[in-house]
Structures are given as structure tokens and as C-alpha cells.
Amino acid sequence: MNTAKEDILLWESFRKGDREAFATLFRNHYETLYRFGGKFTTDSQLLEDCIQELFIELWNATSRTQVVSVRSYLLKSLKYKLLRVYRKKRNLIPLRDEEFAFEWSHESFLIAEQESAEKRQKVRKAMEMLSHRQKEIIYLKYYQNLSYEEVGEVMNINYQVARNLLYQAMKSMKKWLADPLGLLFLLSSLSGHYILHAFSTV
């Protein structure tokens, strides 16, 4: 996986008009963007179109933004592009950003194969009980390994709100799992230490 430092170097080259650097950014981040966007829509064609449009707009922009984190900037840009699309569809307009549905149903959720079916089911149920925002912050923090500052950029919240939101999400998980070891198991799973599907893949 590309590092944040390499991303910045590529981004700065792109800002100067380097087509190869721009193409590399697209290749490096396409899968991450697709998986993240897949939490907001099951329409794969719409999602692919939005990612393509995002990069076209970036290339055609007269002023290319200087960024601190390329990944968080791209994730945020895609999220709000999808949000704008849904707001144009009268029957899918969220009243607030917080209501923009973030779902795990087509995510490869990592749970150890050796764990019991009962434990896997408990984790699924606990995740389903979280709010959209809680699901999103767990995904960004543990699947994408973003810092609180980067999470804040994607979710349009400040550092302290991001910390509080994650704390509340994990507190809820702990309560629903009713097992301190279950939470440690979940965190290990989210960190990618165990490999298997409890949710259907993208």
C-alpha cells in the first residue's frame, strides 16, 4: 500500500501537471474509493461514474488544491459527490449529512474463521445496531487506519468530536457484545489480524 508521504509527492507532481503521477494516484486509490463509496450506494455504475468524474474534475481544475492527506481528501470528495447525486433524486434526499446512509451490507467484514458462529453473529448484530455515523467512523479508523484529523476531514467534524464519536461507538459495541474479550476480538478483526467474511463481499 502506498504511504502518505508517497501520496503527497505524487500529488505535488500532479499539481504541476504530471500526467503519470495523476494516473498513479488514480490506480493507487481507486479500490479504496470504490469500497468506501460502496457503503453509500449499491449502484456500481453510479459509483464508477462518480469516481471517474471526481478525477476528471481534479485534472481539469484551474487551481489544484494543496492537501495534507491525499486519501482523506479523496474519500471526502467522493462522499460529497455521492451525497449531491442523491440530493438530486427526490425520493432519496437526506435531510442532513448525518442521515446519509453508511451500510456494512456489502463489506468484507473481518472475523476469524476459527471463531464460533455464535460469536460471529453477535458481532454482526452489534455492528447493525450502530448509527450510520458510528459505522462510518469505525470503518475509517480501523479499516482505513486514518488519524482523527483525517477522519474529521472526511466526516466534516473536528478532532474532539471524532474522538467522542468513536468512543461512543465502541462503548455501544462493548455493551451489545456483553463480553470484554469480544470487543478485543472485534478490534483485532477490524485491524485485519483475522481474515474471513461475515458480510458479503463488494
ZAGU-664296 format. One record per atom (N, C-alpha, C, CB): residue in three letters; x negated, y negated, z negated. Coordinates in steps of 0.2 Angstrom, whole numbers, plus 5000, padded with zeros to 4 digits. Glycine has a CB too. Layout:
N
ALAXYZ
...
This chain:
202
MET499650065000
MET500050005000
MET499649945000
MET500550004994
ASN499849895004
ASN499449835004
ASN499449794998
ASN499649785010
THR498849764996
THR498849724990
THR499149654991
THR498149724987
ALA499249624985
ALA499549554985
ALA499049504988
ALA499749524978
LYS498349514987
LYS497849474990
LYS497749484997
LYS497149494986
GLU497849545000
GLU497849555007
GLU498449525010
GLU497849635008
ASP498949525007
ASP499549495009
ASP499449415010
ASP500149505005
ILE499149385005
ILE499049315006
ILE498649295011
ILE498849284999
LEU498049335012
LEU497649325018
LEU497949335025
LEU497049375017
LEU498349385025
LEU498749395031
LEU499249335032
LEU499149455031
TRP499549315027
TRP500049255028
TRP499749195030
TRP500449245021
GLU499149185027
GLU498749115029
GLU498549125036
GLU498149105024
SER498349185038
SER498149185046
SER498749175050
SER497849255047
PHE499349205048
PHE499949195051
PHE500149125052
PHE500549235048
ARG500049085046
ARG500249015046
ARG499848975051
ARG500148985039
LYS499249005053
LYS498848965058
LYS498948995065
LYS498048985056
GLY499449035066
GLY499649065072
GLY499349125074
GLY499449015077
ASP499149165070
ASP498849235071
ASP499349285072
ASP498349255066
ARG499449305079
ARG500049355080
ARG499949425077
ARG500149355088
GLU499249445077
GLU499149505074
GLU499249515067
GLU498349525076
ALA499049455063
ALA499249455056
ALA499949455055
ALA498949395053
PHE500349425059
PHE501049425058
PHE501349495060
PHE501349375063
ALA501149525065
ALA501349595066
ALA501149645061
ALA501049615073
THR500549635058
THR500349675052
THR500849665046
THR499649665050
LEU501049605045
LEU501449585039
LEU502149625040
LEU501549505039
PHE502349615047
PHE503049655048
PHE502949725047
PHE503249635056
ARG502449755049
ARG502349835048
ARG502249845041
ARG501749855052
ASN501949805037
ASN501749825030
ASN502449815026
ASN501249775028
HIS502849775028
HIS503449755023
HIS504049785026
HIS503449685022
TYR504149805032
TYR504749825035
TYR505149885031
TYR504649855042
GLU504749935029
GLU505049985025
GLU505349965018
GLU504650045024
THR504949925015
THR505149895008
THR505749845009
THR504549845005
LEU505749805014
LEU506349765016
LEU506949805017
LEU506149715021
TYR506849855021
TYR507449905023
TYR507749935017
TYR507249955028
ARG507349965013
ARG507549995007
ARG507949945002
ARG506950035003
PHE507649885001
PHE507949834997
PHE508649815000
PHE507449774996
GLY508649795006
GLY509249775010
GLY509749825009
GLY509049755017
GLY509549895009
GLY510049945009
GLY510449955003
GLY509650015010
LYS510149914998
LYS510549914991
LYS511149864992
LYS510149894985
PHE511149824997
PHE511749774998
PHE512149795003
PHE511449704999
THR511949835008
THR512449855014
THR512249925016
THR512349805019
THR512749955018
THR512650025021
THR512650015029
THR513250075019
ASP512749955032
ASP512749945039
ASP511949945041
ASP513149885041
SER511749995044
SER510949995045
SER510849955051
SER510750065047
GLN511349945056
GLN511149905062
GLN511149825059
GLN511749915067
LEU511649815055
LEU511649745052
LEU510949725049
LEU512249735048
LEU510749775045
LEU510149765041
LEU509549765045
LEU510049825036
GLU509449805050
GLU508949795055
GLU508949735059
GLU508949855060
ASP509549705061
ASP509549645064
ASP509349585059
ASP510349635066
CYS509549595053
CYS509349535048
CYS508649535047
CYS509749545042
ILE508249595047
ILE507549595046
ILE507249565052
ILE507349665045
GLN507449585058
GLN507149565064
GLN507249485065
GLN507549595070
GLU507849465063
GLU507949395063
GLU507549355058
GLU508749375062
LEU507449385052
LEU507049345047
LEU506349335050
LEU507049395041
PHE506049385053
PHE505349375056
PHE505349335062
PHE505049445057
ILE505849335066
ILE505849285072
ILE505949215069
ILE506449305076
GLU506349205064
GLU506349135061
GLU505749115058
GLU506949135056
LEU505349165055
LEU504749145052
LEU504249125057
LEU504449205048
TRP504249165063
TRP503749145068
TRP503949075071
TRP503749205073
ASN504549065072
ASN504749005076
ASN504848945072
ASN505449015079
ALA504748955065
ALA504748895061
ALA504248845062
ALA504748915053
THR504448775063
THR503948725064
THR503448715058
THR504348665066
SER503748725052
SER503248725046
SER503348785043
SER503548665042
ARG502748825042
ARG502648885039
ARG502548885032
ARG502148925043
THR502948905027
THR502848895020
THR502248935017
THR503548925017
GLN501948895013
GLN501448925009
GLN501748965003
GLN500948875006
VAL501549025002
VAL501849064996
VAL501349094991
VAL502249125000
VAL501649104986
VAL501249134980
VAL501249214981
VAL501449114973
SER501849244982
SER501949314983
SER502249324990
SER502249344977
VAL501949354994
VAL502249375001
VAL502849415000
VAL501749405006
ARG502749474996
ARG503349514995
ARG503949484992
ARG503049574991
SER503849454987
SER504449424984
SER504749374988
SER504249394977
TYR504349334992
TYR504649284997
TYR505049315002
TYR504049245000
LEU504849375005
LEU505149415010
LEU505849445007
LEU504749465013
LEU505749475001
LEU506349504998
LEU506849454997
LEU506149544992
LYS506749394994
LYS507149344993
LYS507549324999
LYS506849284989
SER507049305005
SER507349285011
SER507849335014
SER506749275016
LEU507649395014
LEU508149445017
LEU508849445013
LEU507849515017
LYS508749445006
LYS509349455002
LYS509849395003
LYS509149444994
TYR509549335004
TYR510049275005
TYR510249275012
TYR509649215003
LYS509849305017
LYS510149315024
LYS510749355024
LYS509549335029
LEU510649415020
LEU511249465020
LEU511849425016
LEU511049525016
LEU511649385011
LEU512249355007
LEU512549305012
LEU511949315001
ARG512249275016
ARG512549225021
ARG512949265026
ARG512049185024
VAL512749315028
VAL513149355033
VAL513849375030
VAL512749415035
TYR513749405023
TYR514349425020
TYR514849365018
TYR514249465014
ARG514549315017
ARG515049255016
ARG515449235022
ARG514649195013
LYS515149255028
LYS515549235034
LYS516149285035
LYS515049235040
LYS516149345032
LYS516649385033
LYS517149375027
LYS516349465032
ARG517749355029
ARG518249335024
ARG518349385019
ARG518849315028
ASN518449445020
ASN518649495015
ASN518049515011
ASN518949555019
LEU517449495012
LEU516849515009
LEU516449455005
LEU516349555013
ILE516849405005
ILE516449345002
ILE516349344994
ILE516849275003
PRO515749354991
PRO515649354984
PRO515749274982
PRO514949374982
LEU516149274976
LEU516249204973
LEU515549174971
LEU516749214967
ARG515149214968
ARG514449194966
ARG513949244968
ARG514449184958
ASP513349214968
ASP512749264969
ASP512749324965
ASP512149224969
GLU512949314958
GLU512949374954
GLU513449424956
GLU513149344947
GLU513949414960
GLU514349464962
GLU514149504969
GLU515049434963
PHE513649484971
PHE513349514977
PHE513149584975
PHE512749474981
ALA513549634978
ALA513449704975
ALA512749734977
ALA513949744978
PHE512449754971
PHE511749794972
PHE511949864970
PHE511249764968
GLU511849914974
GLU512049984973
GLU511450024974
GLU512650004977
TRP511450084970
TRP510950134970
TRP511150194974
TRP510850154963
SER511750194977
SER512050254980
SER511650284986
SER512750234983
HIS511250244989
HIS510850264995
HIS510050254993
HIS511050235001
GLU509950264987
GLU509150254985
GLU508950324983
GLU509150204979
SER508350334984
SER507950394982
SER507850384974
SER507350414986
PHE508250404970
PHE508150394963
PHE507650444960
PHE508750384959
LEU507150434957
LEU506650474955
LEU506750514948
LEU505950444955
ILE506850574948
ILE506950614942
ILE506550674943
ILE507750624940
ALA506250694937
ALA505850764938
ALA506250824939
ALA505450774932
GLU506050864944
GLU506450924946
GLU506550964940
GLU506150954952
GLN506050974936
GLN506051014931
GLN506550994925
GLN505351024928
GLU506750934925
GLU507250914920
GLU507950944922
GLU507350834920
SER508350954916
SER508950994917
SER509450954921
SER509251004910
ALA509950984924
ALA510450954927
ALA510850904923
ALA510951004930
GLU510950924916
GLU511250884912
GLU510950814911
GLU511350914905
LYS510250814910
LYS509850754909
LYS509950714915
LYS509150774907
ARG509850744921
ARG509950704927
ARG510550674928
ARG509750754933
GLN511150704926
GLN511750674926
GLN511850624921
GLN512250734925
LYS511550624915
LYS511550574911
LYS511250504913
LYS511250594904
VAL510650514917
VAL510350464919
VAL510750424925
VAL509650484922
ARG511050464929
ARG511450444934
ARG512050404931
ARG511750494939
LYS512350424926
LYS512950394923
LYS512750324920
LYS513250444918
ALA512150334917
ALA511850274913
ALA511750214918
ALA511250284909
MET511450234924
MET511250184929
MET511950154932
MET510850214935
GLU512450194933
GLU513050174936
GLU513450124931
GLU513550234937
MET513250124925
MET513650084920
MET513350014920
MET513550114913
LEU512750004923
LEU512449934923
LEU512749894928
LEU511649944925
SER512649824927
SER512949774931
SER512449774938
SER512949704928
HIS512749734943
HIS512349734949
HIS511649704948
HIS512749694954
ARG511649644943
ARG511049614942
ARG510549654938
ARG511249544938
GLN510849694933
GLN510449734929
GLN510049794934
GLN510849774924
LYS510449824938
LYS510249864943
LYS509649834947
LYS510749894948
GLU509749774950
GLU509349744954
GLU508649734950
GLU509549674957
ILE508649704944
ILE508049694941
ILE507649754939
ILE508249654934
ILE508049804937
ILE507649874936
ILE507349894943
ILE508149924934
TYR507649884948
TYR507349904955
TYR506749864956
TYR507849904960
LEU506749804955
LEU506249754957
LEU505649764952
LEU506449684957
LYS505749774946
LYS505249784941
LYS504949844941
LYS505549764934
TYR505349904942
TYR505049964941
TYR504850004948
TYR505450014937
TYR505349994953
TYR505150014960
TYR504649974964
TYR505850024964
GLN504749914963
GLN504349864967
GLN503749844963
GLN504749804970
ASN503749854957
ASN503249834952
ASN503049754953
ASN502549874954
LEU503549714953
LEU503549644953
LEU503449614946
LEU504149614957
SER503049564946
SER502949524940
SER503649494938
SER502349474940
TYR503649464932
TYR504349424930
TYR504349364934
TYR504249414923
GLU503849334936
GLU503849274940
GLU504149294947
GLU503149244941
GLU503849354950
GLU504149374957
GLU504849394956
GLU503649424959
VAL505049424951
VAL505749444950
VAL506149384950
VAL505849494944
GLY505949334946
GLY506349274946
GLY506449234952
GLY505949224941
GLU505949244957
GLU505949214963
GLU506449244967
GLU505249214967
VAL506449314967
VAL506949354971
VAL507649344969
VAL506749424971
MET507749344962
MET508449334959
MET508649264958
MET508449374953
ASN508249214959
ASN508349144958
ASN508549134951
ASN508949124962
ILE508049164946
ILE508149144939
ILE507449134936
ILE508449204935
ASN507449104930
ASN506749084928
ASN506449144924
ASN506749024923
TYR505849134922
TYR505449194919
TYR505749214913
TYR504749164917
GLN506049174908
GLN506349194902
GLN507049234903
GLN506449144897
VAL507349204908
VAL508049244910
VAL507849314913
VAL508449204915
ALA507349314917
ALA507149384920
ALA506949434914
ALA506549374924
ARG506649414909
ARG506449454903
ARG507049474900
ARG505949414899
ASN507449424898
ASN508049444894
ASN508549484898
ASN508449374893
LEU508549484905
LEU509049524909
LEU508749594909
LEU509049494916
LEU508149604909
LEU507849674909
LEU507949704902
LEU507049664911
TYR507849664897
TYR507849684890
TYR508549714889
TYR507749634885
GLN509049674891
GLN509749694891
GLN509949754895
GLN510249634893
ALA509649764901
ALA509749824905
ALA509449884901
ALA509449814912
MET508849874899
MET508549934896
MET508849954889
MET507849924895
LYS509149904886
LYS509549914879
LYS510149954881
LYS509649844876
SER510449934886
SER511049974888
SER510950044890
SER511449934894
MET510350054894
MET510150114896
MET510050164890
MET509550114900
LYS509650134885
LYS509550174879
LYS510150194875
LYS509050124874
LYS510650144875
LYS511250164872
LYS511650214875
LYS511750094871
TRP511750214882
TRP512050264886
TRP511750334886
TRP512250234893
LEU511050324886
LEU510750394886
LEU510750424879
LEU509950384888
ALA510850384874
ALA510850404867
ALA510250454865
ALA511550444866
ASP509650434868
ASP509150484867
ASP508450444868
ASP509150544871
PRO508050424863
PRO507450384864
PRO507050414869
PRO507150374858
LEU506950484869
LEU506550514874
LEU506850504881
LEU506450584872
GLY507450504881
GLY507750494888
GLY507550434891
GLY508550494887
LEU507550374887
LEU507350314890
LEU506650314893
LEU507350254885
LEU506150354889
LEU505450354891
LEU505450394898
LEU505050394886
PHE505850444898
PHE505950494904
PHE506150444910
PHE506350544903
LEU506650404909
LEU506850364914
LEU506350314917
LEU507450324912
LEU505950284912
LEU505450234914
LEU504950274918
LEU505150204908
SER504750334916
SER504250374919
SER504450384926
SER504050434916
SER505150404927
SER505450414933
SER505450354938
SER506150444933
LEU505650294935
LEU505650234939
LEU504950214941
LEU505950184935
SER504450234937
SER503750214939
SER503450264944
SER503350214933
GLY503850314946
GLY503550354951
GLY503150414949
GLY503250324956
HIS503150434942
HIS502750484940
HIS503050554941
HIS502650474932
TYR503750554943
TYR504050614944
TYR504350604951
TYR504650634939
ILE504450654955
ILE504650654962
ILE505250694963
ILE504150664966
LEU505850674964
LEU506450704966
LEU507050664967
LEU506550764962
HIS507550684970
HIS508150644972
HIS508650664967
HIS508350654979
ALA508950614964
ALA509550624960
ALA510150584964
ALA509550594953
PHE509950534968
PHE510350504973
PHE510250514980
PHE510350424971
SER510650514984
SER510550524991
SER510050474994
SER511150524995
THR509650494999
THR509150455002
THR509350405007
THR508550495005
VAL508950355008
VAL509150305013
VAL509250335020
VAL508750245013
